[in-house]
């Protein structure tokens, strides 16, 4: 009886130690991840000199909103916001449609040429033709400097998304469910729209989020293939705001009489850098809570009974 009592006492004690260790570890990890974000937010509202000298480490010092004021008075910034919202949303929708249909087709055993198509999908993941052939193709297709150019280029075939969707369908949606739908008279299209899509909410949300975030942070395609300012995304305008307020230090030594002006400009440049980080990432940060549940909870429970 004594060994049993000893085990009964040690079990709950070990569980408590394990829980305390997990709590401390997660708390420490949260601080490590959260501190840079808090620092950037506080720095965007602080005097740049206080940040540079290390006086600001958590809360704002010498509170100021000058950085945000200089960013938001740039009128074209709102044009960039509108364009980026359109580009990100359209890219997410188009890419989810493509990867879901392609991923489902790649799971069908009777799909002809599936192995060959898989190889063709894998090749562009490791090899590319380069910028010049890509640019010439875009020009020949009439996609240069068009409002729909960015969604078309970015939404194309998400190769990694197709692989993820194929794996999700093969491992998370039982074949018995699809076979039952086929026995009931569902065609491949009916099975896809009535069975696969309703059960693939989490993977669609993940692909949509990845596509939207990737497009939101992208500026390279716009820099190469767009010249009309009305079509430019947010990142291009934010880059211009930062460049316009950046000091060219190579000229300072030849214009010592303007040292005060350059010092003030450097101060504003440092402030704008932190403000731009917040302005450009805030919409995406606000989007995560609405999609978080798709990452931690599936909807497969109860799909098959008996």
N, C-alpha and C positions, 0 to 999 in steps of 0.2 A: 504493500500500500504506500510506503514512503516514496519509492521511485515515481509512482503515479502522481502523488501530490507534488513532488518536485517538478515534474514535467508540466503539471497544470499551472504552477506558479511561474515557471520560466517562459512558457508560451506567450501569455499576455505581455510579460515584461519585454520580451524580444520584439513583439509587435510594436510596442510603444517606442522602443529605441529606433526601430526601423522607420516609424512614422515621423519621429522627431528629426532623424537624419534626412529624410526626404523633404520635410518642411524647410529645414535649414538650407539644404542644397538648392531647392527651387527658389527660395527667397534670395539667396546669393546670386543665382543665375538671373532672376528678374531684375535685381539691382544693376548687374553688369549690362543687361540689355537695355534697361530703361534709362540709365543715367545719361548716355549720349543724346537721347532724344530730349530729355529735360534740359540738358546743357545747351543744346542748339536753340530751344525755345527761349530760355532765359537770356542767351547771348543775343538773340534777335531783338530783345527789348532792353538791352544794356548798352552802356557806352563802350565803344570798341577799345578804348584805351584801358578800361577796367578789365576787359577780357584778355587783352594782350599781356597786361602786367600780372595776370593771375589773381586779381582781386575777386573776380566772379567765378565761383565754382559750382553753385547750385541755383541760387535765387538771383533775379535781375539786380544789377547795381547801376545807379544813376538812370532810372527808368526813362526810356525814350521810345517813341514810335516813329522816329524819323526814317528808319530803314523801310518800314512798310509804306510810309507816305510817299517816299521816292519811287517805290516799286509800283504802287497803284495809280499814281498820276500818269503813268505811261499808258496812254489810252489804248494802244494796240495790244496791250496785255489781255484785254477782254476779248479781242478778236482771236487771240491765240487760245484762250480758254474755250471759246465756242468751238473752234476748229478741232482742238484736242479731244473735247468731249464727243464730238461727232466721229472723229477718227477712231477713238478707243472703243466706243459702243458698237460702231459698225464692224470694226475688226473682230471684236469678240463674237458678235452674232454670226458673221460669215465663217469664222474659223471653227466655231462650235458645230455649225451645220456640216461643214466639210469633214472634220475629224470624226464626228459621230457616224456619218454615213460610210466613210471609208473604213473606219475601225470595225463597224458591224460587218461590212462585206468581207473583210479579211478574216473574220471568224467562221465564215461559212465553208464547210468542207467541200461543197460542190462548186465553189467559185473557181472558174477556169483561170489558169495562169497566176494563181495566188503567189506561188513561190517566186516567179519571175518579177511580179509587181513589187513584192517585198524587197527584192534585191535592188530594183530601180529606185525604190523609196530610200534605201539605205545609202546609196552612192552619194546623193547631194548632202548627206549629213557629214561626210568626210571630205568631199572635194567640191570646189566651186570654180566657175569660169573666170572669176575676177570682175572688177568694176567696169572695165571698158566694154567687154561683150554685153554685160548687163545693161549698161547705159545705151548702147546701140540698139538693143532689143526694145527697150522702153521707148526710144525715139521712133523706131519703125512701127511700133504698135499704136502710136499716137497717144501715149499715156504721159508724155512729158508736160509738166506744168498744168495738170488738170486737178480739180478738187477731189475727184475720186481716185487719184493716183495712189495716195498713201494707203487707204483701206485695201485696195486691190493688191498692192505690193506686200503689205504686212499680213493680210489675211490669207493669202495663198494656201498652200498645203502645209499645215503644221505637222511635220513628220514625227516629232516626238509625241505630239498629242495623239496621233493615230496609234502609235505603239501603246500609249497609256490606255486609250479607250479599248483597244483590242484585248489587252491584258485584263482590264476591268470586266469586260463582258465574259471572257473565258473563265475567270475565277470567281466572279460575284453573282452572275446570273446563271442559274443551273440550266443545263441542256434539257432537263425534264420539263421545265416550264415552257421552253420554246417548242419542244416536241409536242407538248399538249396543245399548244396554240395551233401547230400545224395539223394535228389530228382533227381539231375543231373546224378546220377549213381556212385558217389564216394564211394568206400569202406571205412572201418575204417582206413586202412593204407593210402589210397589216401587222405582222409580228414586230417590225421595227418601230412603228408609230404607236402601237397599242401596248406592247410589252417592254421593249428595250428602253424607249425614251422615258416612260414614267418611272422606271426603276433606276435610271442613270442620272438622276438629278445631281448627286454629289460630284460625279466626274465631269458633268457639263459645267457645274459651277466652278470647279477647279480650272478647267480649260479656259472658261470665260475670264476668270480672274487673271490667269497667266497672260492671256492675250491682251487684255486691257492694260495691265501693268506694263507689259513690254512695249505697247504702243504709246502709253503715256510718257514713258521715259525715253522714247526714241526721238532722235533729231537728224540722224544721218541721211535717211532717205529724203527727208524734206530739204535738207541742205543741198543735196545733189540734184533732185528731180523737180524742185519747185523754185520759181522765180517771182511769182506774183505774191505780194505781201499779204493780200487778203486770204491766201490759202495756207499761210505759215502756221505751224502748231505753236503751242505755248513755249516749248523748250527753246525755240529759236529766238523768241522775243525776250525770254529771261536771259539768254546768253547775251543779247544785245544790251540789255539793261546793265548787266555786270561788266561788259567790255567798255561801255561808255563811261562807267565810273571807276575804271581801273587805271592806276597810275603807271605811266611808262617811265620806269626808273632810269632808263638809259638817257633820258633827257634832263634829269634833275641836276646833274653835275654841270650842265651847260646853262642852267637857268636858276642860279642860286637865289636871285632876287624874288623868285616866285615860290620860295620854300614854304611859306605859310599856306599858299593855295594848294600846293601839292600835299602838304600834311593834312589839310582838311579833306581833300579828295580821297586820300588813303583811308582816313577815318570813315568816311561815308562808304567807301568800297567794302571795308571789312563788315560794316553793319548790314549792307545790302546782301552780302553773301549768305548770312544766316537767315535773313528775311526771305530770300529766294528759296532756300531749302524748305522752309515751312510752307510757303505759297505753292510750291510745286508738288509737295508730298501730302498735303492735308486732304485733298479729295480722295486719294487712294487709301489713306489711313481711315477715313470715315467709311469707306466701302467695306473694309475687312470685317467689322462686326456683323454685317448683314449676311456674309457668306461663311462665317466661322462655323456655324452649325453643320455645314456640308462637309467640313473637314473632320469632324469628330463623331458624326452620327450618320449612319446609313439608313436607308429606307427599305432594306431587303427583308426585315423581320415580318414574318407572316405571309410572305409572297407564295409560299408552298405549304400546304397543310396536308396532313394525313400520311 
